[in-house]
């Protein structure tokens, strides 16, 4: 459903730009033709700019270092490039390019469940899926629908993916989630899971404490992401005291969707700060990928030791910079077609 909607929006924008350019040129106004095309094709960059102004203003006394203008500009440039690649290319036209991989010989090979966020689909993860395919790692990338429904409705989708990998591999999977997907994972976990069913949960830009922007939300899942919403409080109340120790949470002071920055952290989790990176672009950064690789190589016994509850003094969310990414060998998987 979402892929078709984004196909229509992308093609519609291109047709509108072409029609405007043709009419303006026929009327003898080439300057208006160029301006119209730029507005239709690049208008989203102005919207992103407004979001960055808001996140800078709302930062307040958040313990995360306030982003400097240069960092905000760098993050804006990254998001201007990342957003159309995701919303106008991967998701609408190539969301099924990399099918789920659960071969018959998966027993003993730990798998990965990937969960996208709001107004996204599994196409968000295409770069990850290509590399997992090359590594021959079992994986399932889910689609969360209804797109604008309650987050509660997504639990059965995640449960089916986890069950399938558990049965095929005999091991608890690593779960990687972007944005709202992390909340969907927490909702599933309080209903279906225990701590033994997840080897590690990695969230990227997830509004664990809600987000300021959600005050304008109209959809059911958007309202659930409002700060201090009754839905968020109910999830937190049902979680065990040690649950957060099973999470690695990536967040940024330049996240233009989830802000203030502390909103994407969990007390007691391994919170990793990504400087000068915006919301969608975070999913393509090397640091979350390298964290996944680390946990795929960590035995279950060692995973349990690493997830032991921390002393109270260490439970407060801390600004911990993500490790500097190491060079990775190129994946042998077929590259995604160029736009």
Buried (B, 14 or more C-beta within 10 A) or exposed (E): EBBEEBBEEBEEBBEBBEEBBEEBEEEEEEEBBBBBBEEBBEEBBEEBBEBBEBBBEBBEEBEBBBBBEEBBBBBBBBBBEBBBBBBBBBBBBBBBBBEBBBEEEBEEBBBBBBBBBBBBBBBBBBBBBBBBBBBEBBBBBBBBEEBBEBBBBBBEBBBEBBEBBBEBBEBBBBBBBBBBBBBBBBBBBBBBBEBEBBBBBBBBBBBBBBBBBBEEBEBBBBBBBBBEBEBBEEBBEEEEEEBBBBBBBBBBBBBBBBBBBBBBBBBBBBBBBBBBBBBBBBBBBBBBBBBBBBBBEBEEEEBBEEBEBBEEEEBEBBBEEBEEEEEEEEBEBEEBEEE
